[in-house]
Amino acid sequence: MMVGTAHPWHDVTVGDAIPNEVIAVIEIPSGSRTKYELDKPSGLIRLDRVLFSPVHYPANYGLIPQTYYSDGDPLDILVICSEALVPMSLVKARIIGMMEMIDSDMDDNKIIAVAANDASLAYVKNIEDLPPHTTHEFRNFFEDYKKLEGKSVQVLGFKGRSAAFACIMESIALYKQEIKATVKKQVNG
């Protein structure tokens, strides 16, 4: 019997402890200069580009399944872990905050989490528990990583868990709304 592959955006559950914890699908490992991105139609991972700037991702980067954000993509998540995680791996991520960001004149917020199964991060419950250097590194990376492409990104600041929770729940609701609209279009032809 042949088993079909699961689509990481649509077939992977967001988790059973939302919004405190979610399942994150990792696209880019921490330390990488390679920008991988989920190919939305196929569910495979594709190379978007090698970063033009001499910077690397400061945390594992991915998406939260079964979410839809205002930029037309799944909600982005940065997962802090003591190890770089393999692309397309699933990780239980404990939500600690959010980075508010504008990219190409659109809201492009990033949920910030820690790997729930990384004992070295068990003490991190809120964004304030991170060393200040970590949020500075996130800000610097996202403000600089597109500069040599002639694009600008604006980091507006960091918010705590309640703002992140609201963003996640809104993105889950928007996903359900978009899926219903898509199914309705398919049925009505």
C-alpha beads as a LAMMPS data file, in Angstrom:
LAMMPS data file: protein, C-alpha beads

189 atoms
188 bonds

1 atom types
1 bond types

-500.0 500.0 xlo xhi
-500.0 500.0 ylo yhi
-500.0 500.0 zlo zhi

Masses

1 110.0

Atoms # bond

1 1 1 0.000 0.000 0.000
2 1 1 1.378 3.395 -0.953
3 1 1 0.962 6.198 1.531
4 1 1 0.649 9.783 0.284
5 1 1 2.773 12.539 1.667
6 1 1 1.352 15.077 4.058
7 1 1 1.348 18.734 3.094
8 1 1 3.195 20.593 5.884
9 1 1 0.882 23.607 5.757
10 1 1 -2.480 21.873 5.446
11 1 1 -2.083 18.351 6.861
12 1 1 0.118 18.906 9.910
13 1 1 -1.819 19.861 13.023
14 1 1 -1.082 23.150 14.751
15 1 1 -0.954 21.181 18.019
16 1 1 -3.210 20.500 20.960
17 1 1 -1.898 23.156 23.377
18 1 1 -2.497 26.322 21.316
19 1 1 -1.735 29.130 21.795
20 1 1 0.825 28.262 24.518
21 1 1 2.559 25.687 22.325
22 1 1 2.358 25.000 18.605
23 1 1 3.890 22.548 16.202
24 1 1 6.354 24.409 14.006
25 1 1 7.523 23.193 10.591
26 1 1 11.161 24.224 10.200
27 1 1 12.163 25.595 6.805
28 1 1 15.575 27.103 7.616
29 1 1 18.087 25.909 10.223
30 1 1 19.715 28.337 12.607
31 1 1 23.031 29.587 11.212
32 1 1 22.029 29.173 7.560
33 1 1 22.425 31.725 4.766
34 1 1 20.150 29.612 2.585
35 1 1 16.553 30.880 2.339
36 1 1 14.379 27.823 1.920
37 1 1 10.656 28.306 1.565
38 1 1 7.653 26.029 1.501
39 1 1 6.385 25.590 -2.043
40 1 1 2.699 26.148 -1.294
41 1 1 1.216 24.075 -4.147
42 1 1 3.374 20.962 -3.663
43 1 1 4.270 21.104 0.022
44 1 1 7.929 20.525 -0.806
45 1 1 10.736 22.806 0.275
46 1 1 12.456 24.890 -2.395
47 1 1 15.460 27.148 -2.507
48 1 1 14.234 30.727 -2.629
49 1 1 17.736 32.220 -2.631
50 1 1 21.064 32.328 -0.899
51 1 1 21.024 35.530 1.130
52 1 1 22.721 38.423 -0.613
53 1 1 23.959 39.829 2.707
54 1 1 26.740 38.215 4.772
55 1 1 24.351 37.325 7.616
56 1 1 22.837 34.078 8.838
57 1 1 19.507 33.139 10.403
58 1 1 19.770 33.728 14.177
59 1 1 17.269 30.965 15.029
60 1 1 15.484 28.091 13.345
61 1 1 12.868 29.620 11.059
62 1 1 9.647 28.133 9.827
63 1 1 5.886 28.253 9.763
64 1 1 2.943 27.364 11.919
65 1 1 0.699 24.922 10.041
66 1 1 -2.980 25.629 9.452
67 1 1 -2.454 29.383 9.814
68 1 1 -2.842 32.175 7.292
69 1 1 -1.360 35.605 7.833
70 1 1 -2.150 38.967 6.242
71 1 1 0.860 38.594 3.891
72 1 1 -0.825 35.592 2.202
73 1 1 1.499 33.017 3.758
74 1 1 1.426 30.773 6.806
75 1 1 2.395 32.564 10.033
76 1 1 6.188 32.727 10.480
77 1 1 7.922 31.451 13.606
78 1 1 11.456 31.707 14.982
79 1 1 12.278 28.704 17.166
80 1 1 15.214 29.149 19.506
81 1 1 16.978 25.855 20.166
82 1 1 20.466 24.854 21.239
83 1 1 20.784 22.985 17.913
84 1 1 20.170 23.841 14.269
85 1 1 17.123 21.848 13.162
86 1 1 16.801 20.036 9.847
87 1 1 14.459 21.584 7.257
88 1 1 10.964 20.039 7.302
89 1 1 11.352 18.789 10.857
90 1 1 8.453 19.249 13.252
91 1 1 9.148 20.781 16.650
92 1 1 6.900 21.487 19.608
93 1 1 7.468 25.192 20.202
94 1 1 6.606 27.085 23.414
95 1 1 5.467 30.611 22.521
96 1 1 7.318 33.416 24.333
97 1 1 6.547 36.517 22.258
98 1 1 6.426 38.178 18.872
99 1 1 8.481 40.537 16.733
100 1 1 6.399 43.136 14.915
101 1 1 7.753 43.754 11.454
102 1 1 6.882 45.370 8.127
103 1 1 8.276 43.868 4.927
104 1 1 7.418 45.329 1.515
105 1 1 4.834 47.611 3.146
106 1 1 2.968 44.619 4.648
107 1 1 2.714 43.344 8.207
108 1 1 5.023 40.340 8.502
109 1 1 5.150 39.576 12.228
110 1 1 7.283 36.718 13.513
111 1 1 6.199 34.549 16.417
112 1 1 9.115 33.830 18.770
113 1 1 9.296 30.490 20.566
114 1 1 11.695 28.068 22.193
115 1 1 11.899 24.356 21.463
116 1 1 9.757 22.837 24.213
117 1 1 11.906 19.700 24.317
118 1 1 15.234 21.522 24.747
119 1 1 16.062 21.284 28.470
120 1 1 18.594 24.123 28.184
121 1 1 15.700 26.516 27.478
122 1 1 13.259 25.295 30.131
123 1 1 13.673 28.559 32.078
124 1 1 12.512 30.709 29.114
125 1 1 8.794 31.387 29.570
126 1 1 8.501 34.956 28.228
127 1 1 10.431 37.107 25.781
128 1 1 11.842 39.061 28.746
129 1 1 13.649 35.870 29.850
130 1 1 15.908 36.020 26.776
131 1 1 19.262 37.741 27.008
132 1 1 18.889 41.249 25.491
133 1 1 21.482 40.329 22.865
134 1 1 19.096 37.737 21.387
135 1 1 16.384 40.258 20.493
136 1 1 19.064 42.680 19.216
137 1 1 20.363 39.895 16.973
138 1 1 16.838 39.201 15.637
139 1 1 16.270 42.908 14.946
140 1 1 19.653 43.351 13.222
141 1 1 19.229 40.252 11.080
142 1 1 15.782 41.168 9.777
143 1 1 16.661 44.828 9.222
144 1 1 19.839 43.885 7.282
145 1 1 19.154 40.637 5.424
146 1 1 17.492 42.285 2.407
147 1 1 19.540 45.500 2.186
148 1 1 21.823 44.283 -0.607
149 1 1 18.700 43.333 -2.596
150 1 1 17.618 46.974 -2.407
151 1 1 14.682 46.129 -0.123
152 1 1 13.925 47.404 3.345
153 1 1 12.407 45.731 6.354
154 1 1 11.289 47.635 9.407
155 1 1 11.262 45.978 12.840
156 1 1 8.759 47.865 14.982
157 1 1 9.525 46.102 18.242
158 1 1 8.883 43.072 20.406
159 1 1 5.680 42.066 22.186
160 1 1 4.973 39.514 24.876
161 1 1 3.044 36.271 24.917
162 1 1 -0.468 37.771 24.905
163 1 1 0.173 39.622 21.614
164 1 1 1.678 36.459 20.123
165 1 1 -1.297 34.385 21.310
166 1 1 -3.730 36.848 19.696
167 1 1 -1.768 36.780 16.420
168 1 1 -1.751 32.966 16.370
169 1 1 -5.488 32.666 17.082
170 1 1 -6.297 35.301 14.450
171 1 1 -4.145 33.439 11.899
172 1 1 -5.870 30.126 12.674
173 1 1 -9.291 31.753 12.219
174 1 1 -8.162 33.393 8.958
175 1 1 -6.857 30.020 7.700
176 1 1 -10.245 28.377 8.384
177 1 1 -11.973 31.250 6.600
178 1 1 -9.652 30.997 3.572
179 1 1 -10.058 27.204 3.359
180 1 1 -13.874 27.529 3.428
181 1 1 -13.705 30.166 0.668
182 1 1 -11.443 27.938 -1.442
183 1 1 -13.697 24.902 -1.015
184 1 1 -16.738 27.006 -1.870
185 1 1 -15.040 28.227 -5.088
186 1 1 -14.179 24.631 -6.047
187 1 1 -17.733 23.421 -5.417
188 1 1 -19.349 26.297 -7.315
189 1 1 -16.844 25.917 -10.147

Bonds

1 1 1 2
2 1 2 3
3 1 3 4
4 1 4 5
5 1 5 6
6 1 6 7
7 1 7 8
8 1 8 9
9 1 9 10
10 1 10 11
11 1 11 12
12 1 12 13
13 1 13 14
14 1 14 15
15 1 15 16
16 1 16 17
17 1 17 18
18 1 18 19
19 1 19 20
20 1 20 21
21 1 21 22
22 1 22 23
23 1 23 24
24 1 24 25
25 1 25 26
26 1 26 27
27 1 27 28
28 1 28 29
29 1 29 30
30 1 30 31
31 1 31 32
32 1 32 33
33 1 33 34
34 1 34 35
35 1 35 36
36 1 36 37
37 1 37 38
38 1 38 39
39 1 39 40
40 1 40 41
41 1 41 42
42 1 42 43
43 1 43 44
44 1 44 45
45 1 45 46
46 1 46 47
47 1 47 48
48 1 48 49
49 1 49 50
50 1 50 51
51 1 51 52
52 1 52 53
53 1 53 54
54 1 54 55
55 1 55 56
56 1 56 57
57 1 57 58
58 1 58 59
59 1 59 60
60 1 60 61
61 1 61 62
62 1 62 63
63 1 63 64
64 1 64 65
65 1 65 66
66 1 66 67
67 1 67 68
68 1 68 69
69 1 69 70
70 1 70 71
71 1 71 72
72 1 72 73
73 1 73 74
74 1 74 75
75 1 75 76
76 1 76 77
77 1 77 78
78 1 78 79
79 1 79 80
80 1 80 81
81 1 81 82
82 1 82 83
83 1 83 84
84 1 84 85
85 1 85 86
86 1 86 87
87 1 87 88
88 1 88 89
89 1 89 90
90 1 90 91
91 1 91 92
92 1 92 93
93 1 93 94
94 1 94 95
95 1 95 96
96 1 96 97
97 1 97 98
98 1 98 99
99 1 99 100
100 1 100 101
101 1 101 102
102 1 102 103
103 1 103 104
104 1 104 105
105 1 105 106
106 1 106 107
107 1 107 108
108 1 108 109
109 1 109 110
110 1 110 111
111 1 111 112
112 1 112 113
113 1 113 114
114 1 114 115
115 1 115 116
116 1 116 117
117 1 117 118
118 1 118 119
119 1 119 120
120 1 120 121
121 1 121 122
122 1 122 123
123 1 123 124
124 1 124 125
125 1 125 126
126 1 126 127
127 1 127 128
128 1 128 129
129 1 129 130
130 1 130 131
131 1 131 132
132 1 132 133
133 1 133 134
134 1 134 135
135 1 135 136
136 1 136 137
137 1 137 138
138 1 138 139
139 1 139 140
140 1 140 141
141 1 141 142
142 1 142 143
143 1 143 144
144 1 144 145
145 1 145 146
146 1 146 147
147 1 147 148
148 1 148 149
149 1 149 150
150 1 150 151
151 1 151 152
152 1 152 153
153 1 153 154
154 1 154 155
155 1 155 156
156 1 156 157
157 1 157 158
158 1 158 159
159 1 159 160
160 1 160 161
161 1 161 162
162 1 162 163
163 1 163 164
164 1 164 165
165 1 165 166
166 1 166 167
167 1 167 168
168 1 168 169
169 1 169 170
170 1 170 171
171 1 171 172
172 1 172 173
173 1 173 174
174 1 174 175
175 1 175 176
176 1 176 177
177 1 177 178
178 1 178 179
179 1 179 180
180 1 180 181
181 1 181 182
182 1 182 183
183 1 183 184
184 1 184 185
185 1 185 186
186 1 186 187
187 1 187 188
188 1 188 189
